[in-house]
Amino acid sequence: MKNILISLIVCVLFGCKSSQPLSSTTRLNPKLKAKQILKAHNKENADFTTLQSRVKIELIQGDQSQSHTVSLRMEHNKTIWINAFLNMVRLKITPERVQMYNKLDRTYFDGDFSFIKDLLGVELTFSNIENLILGDALFKHKPNALKRQPHPKAYALTPKEQHPLYDLFYRINPSYFKIDVQEVSQPLSNRMLNVFYQEFQEIEQQILPQKISIKLIENQKETTLKMNFKSVSLNQPLRFPFKFPSGFKPIDF
């Protein structure tokens, strides 16, 4: 159960209307500079009030895997809410706090984002996690902060100045300028977070991920979380109920 809870946190680090996966057919423009690519990507950043979806998640560790379907609700820039296992596990993330409880083993967590840094080795904020879910660049960058790298099928960008703690890589789709792959690696710690956006869908003129594969590699041990977003709807009135049950024990991550 602890692994399932961690997978829920990783996925949030990360329309009821029918939608078709988007395909990429545009050829690369060799004249586009990094700042132009970044500007085009930022124009495609998700813009909505609320989002609701059913998400099938599959957690793979070694030769073991488990699958679950959870309910995801978001209020843009304010709340990420996940409900799982017939209301038995609930998670709520705001810009200030991460809160979670599990009725199956009577445990709870209530804290800030520092524990995510302990889990993943990267200091993340609410906006970073929201960007991961929505297929936007994990971090915000100044117009001239990135440089273009050679790649045959996508616009590859890396920072001009190396970060002291990690390396960063983006691969941006040339057709609709959403992220195909974003990767944060820490060579000194032998740790890497890779987010691969396998498919996108267009809902109410918004381009949103349909299938995401999140891979965490640490000391040659690999954990993969696959997410499949179904029945996505936007801009509907939503509630985000959350109340800690009494008598639960704190979770020790």
Backbone hydrogen bonds, N-H to C=O, Kabsch-Sander energy under -0.5 kcal/mol:
donor,donor_aa,acceptor,acceptor_aa,energy
5,L,1,M,-2.3
6,I,2,K,-2.3
7,S,3,N,-2.2
8,L,4,I,-1.9
9,I,5,L,-1.9
10,V,6,I,-2.7
11,C,7,S,-2.3
12,V,8,L,-1.1
13,L,10,V,-1.5
13,L,14,F,-2.6
14,F,10,V,-2.4
17,K,232,V,-0.6
22,L,200,F,-2.6
25,T,23,S,-0.6
32,L,29,N,-1.3
37,I,33,K,-2.3
38,L,34,A,-2.7
39,K,35,K,-1.9
40,A,36,Q,-2.2
41,H,37,I,-2.3
42,N,38,L,-2.6
43,K,39,K,-1.6
44,E,40,A,-0.7
44,E,41,H,-1.2
45,N,42,N,-1.3
51,L,74,M,-2.3
52,Q,233,S,-2.4
53,S,72,L,-2.5
54,R,230,K,-2.5
55,V,70,V,-2.8
56,K,228,N,-2.4
57,I,55,V,-0.6
57,I,68,H,-3.4
58,E,226,K,-2.2
59,L,66,Q,-2.9
60,I,58,E,-0.5
60,I,224,T,-3.0
61,Q,64,Q,-2.7
62,G,222,E,-0.9
64,Q,61,Q,-1.9
66,Q,59,L,-1.9
68,H,57,I,-2.5
70,V,55,V,-2.7
71,S,83,N,-2.8
72,L,53,S,-3.2
72,L,70,V,-0.5
73,R,81,W,-2.8
74,M,51,L,-2.6
75,E,79,T,-2.4
76,H,49,T,-1.9
76,H,74,M,-0.5
78,K,75,E,-2.8
79,T,75,E,-2.2
80,I,93,I,-2.4
81,W,73,R,-3.1
82,I,91,L,-2.8
83,N,71,S,-2.3
84,A,89,V,-2.8
85,F,69,T,-0.5
88,M,84,A,-0.9
88,M,85,F,-1.1
89,V,84,A,-2.2
90,R,101,Y,-2.1
91,L,82,I,-2.7
92,K,99,Q,-3.1
93,I,80,I,-3.1
94,T,97,R,-2.5
98,V,111,G,-3.2
99,Q,92,K,-2.7
100,M,109,F,-2.6
101,Y,90,R,-2.1
102,N,107,T,-2.8
103,K,88,M,-3.4
106,R,102,N,-0.8
107,T,102,N,-1.8
108,Y,249,K,-2.2
109,F,100,M,-3.2
111,G,98,V,-2.4
115,F,112,D,-0.7
116,I,113,F,-0.8
117,K,113,F,-1.2
118,D,114,S,-1.6
119,L,115,F,-1.9
120,L,116,I,-3.1
121,G,117,K,-2.3
124,L,122,V,-0.8
129,I,125,T,-1.8
130,E,126,F,-2.5
131,N,127,S,-2.6
132,L,13,L,-0.6
132,L,128,N,-2.0
133,I,129,I,-1.9
134,L,130,E,-1.8
135,G,131,N,-0.9
135,G,132,L,-0.6
136,D,131,N,-2.4
145,A,142,K,-2.1
147,K,158,T,-3.0
149,Q,156,A,-3.0
155,Y,172,I,-2.5
156,A,149,Q,-0.7
156,A,154,A,-0.8
157,L,170,Y,-2.4
158,T,147,K,-2.1
160,K,145,A,-2.8
162,Q,160,K,-0.5
163,H,166,Y,-0.6
167,D,185,S,-3.1
169,F,183,E,-2.0
170,Y,157,L,-2.6
171,R,181,V,-2.7
172,I,155,Y,-3.0
173,N,178,K,-3.1
177,F,173,N,-1.5
179,I,135,G,-1.8
180,D,171,R,-3.5
181,V,171,R,-1.7
182,Q,195,V,-2.1
183,E,169,F,-2.6
184,V,193,L,-2.8
185,S,167,D,-2.2
186,Q,191,R,-3.5
189,S,186,Q,-0.9
190,N,186,Q,-0.8
190,N,187,P,-0.7
191,R,186,Q,-1.7
192,M,217,I,-2.5
193,L,184,V,-3.3
194,N,192,M,-0.5
194,N,215,K,-3.0
195,V,182,Q,-2.8
196,F,194,N,-0.5
196,F,213,S,-2.9
197,Y,180,D,-2.9
197,Y,195,V,-0.5
198,Q,196,F,-1.0
198,Q,211,K,-1.4
199,E,211,K,-1.4
201,Q,208,L,-3.1
202,E,20,Q,-0.6
203,I,201,Q,-0.6
203,I,206,Q,-2.9
206,Q,203,I,-1.6
208,L,201,Q,-3.0
208,L,206,Q,-0.7
210,Q,199,E,-3.1
211,K,199,E,-1.7
212,I,227,M,-2.4
213,S,196,F,-2.8
214,I,225,L,-3.2
215,K,194,N,-3.3
215,K,213,S,-0.5
216,L,223,T,-3.0
217,I,192,M,-2.8
217,I,215,K,-0.5
218,E,216,L,-0.5
218,E,221,K,-2.6
219,N,190,N,-2.6
221,K,218,E,-1.9
223,T,216,L,-2.5
224,T,60,I,-2.6
225,L,214,I,-3.1
226,K,58,E,-2.6
227,M,212,I,-3.1
228,N,56,K,-2.1
229,F,210,Q,-2.7
230,K,54,R,-3.4
230,K,228,N,-0.5
232,V,15,G,-0.7
233,S,52,Q,-2.4
235,N,50,T,-2.8
248,F,245,P,-0.6
249,K,106,R,-2.7
251,I,108,Y,-3.0
253,F,251,I,-0.7
